[in-house]
Amino acid sequence: MTLFLLDLMTKYINYAQYPVPRIRHHAKPVLYFPLKQHRGDRFNYPAEIESLDWKNIFAGGKPPAYIDIGCGLGRFLINMALFEPKKNILGFEVRQGAVEWIEKVIAGEKIPNARALWYSAVNGFKFIKSGSIEKAFYFFPDPWVKRRHYKRRAFSAELLDEIHRVLKPSGKLYLMTDVPEVDGFQQEVMTAHGGFKYKYVTDGKWDLPIETNQEEFCIRKKIPFIRMVCRMK
Ligand SMILES: C[S@@+](CC[C@H](N)C(=O)[O-])C[C@H]1O[C@@H](n2cnc3c(N)ncnc32)[C@H](O)[C@@H]1O
């Protein structure tokens, strides 16, 4: 499918029907930490998920082929689903308002192969079968620039273990960030993990034709960003 067709297809969604509510930039700090680290505190935390019946998630009843970790307002998630109608794509997002809005668009437009879950990725993906995911996306994570906030970053050895477990042997993890310090941090975690080989994409050979909300913003504002593709060793 050409980019021209994609453009036509995505413009077909009349976003004026789905006004975006006011959504805070960050969720409550507790949501960036795994549920097991909290001891009986009372707070509104997304449910821990042990298993999912995919028949209740995607119209075709099949599991996801793609996952979008920290999908934000879901531009990439929705357009990727439209672009590849045979692939189910599941997004995870910690800001409840964003998920509710994405789900409204998905339901309104009857998109059968996209869903977003209110979920903190730091709890792992027990409900996803090992070796089942073709592509995992982790785009423009919150930088948490202050040193005391580093621990809120979702990217960690544990998250990489989970991504490594759910990816097919031929699977790929795609990363993008506009914060060089975050890129350095991710590269360090990735190197220490040792389960992936990675390559920076500097020659424009990025095989995803869809932009994320943040990527589109960076392009519009001429903010440089860094792309990396990781494969299983
Ligand atoms: C800067 S936004 C980028 C959104 C989108 N990926 C894009 O490129 O436009 C980062 C997103 O990751 C989400 N996020 C941060 N930590 C998360 C976690 N532990 N689990 C799920 N989502 C998380 C944030 O709420 C935010 O929406």
The ligand as an ORCA input file, in Angstrom:
! r2SCAN-3c Opt
* xyz 0 1
  C       6.263     10.799     25.479
  S       4.951      9.676     25.417
  C       5.137      8.935     23.801
  C       3.873      8.285     23.328
  C       3.963      7.561     21.981
  N       4.767      6.354     22.082
  C       4.514      8.464     20.915
  O       5.618      8.184     20.410
  O       3.849      9.442     20.588
  C       5.443      8.314     26.487
  C       4.246      7.513     26.940
  O       4.643      6.367     27.686
  C       3.702      6.188     28.736
  N       4.319      5.370     29.807
  C       5.333      5.751     30.635
  N       5.621      4.759     31.501
  C       4.758      3.732     31.215
  C       4.536      2.444     31.769
  N       5.249      2.004     32.824
  N       3.574      1.666     31.222
  C       2.840      2.098     30.173
  N       2.983      3.316     29.620
  C       3.930      4.129     30.124
  C       3.394      7.612     29.168
  O       2.202      7.736     29.905
  C       3.327      8.330     27.837
  O       2.042      8.343     27.278
*
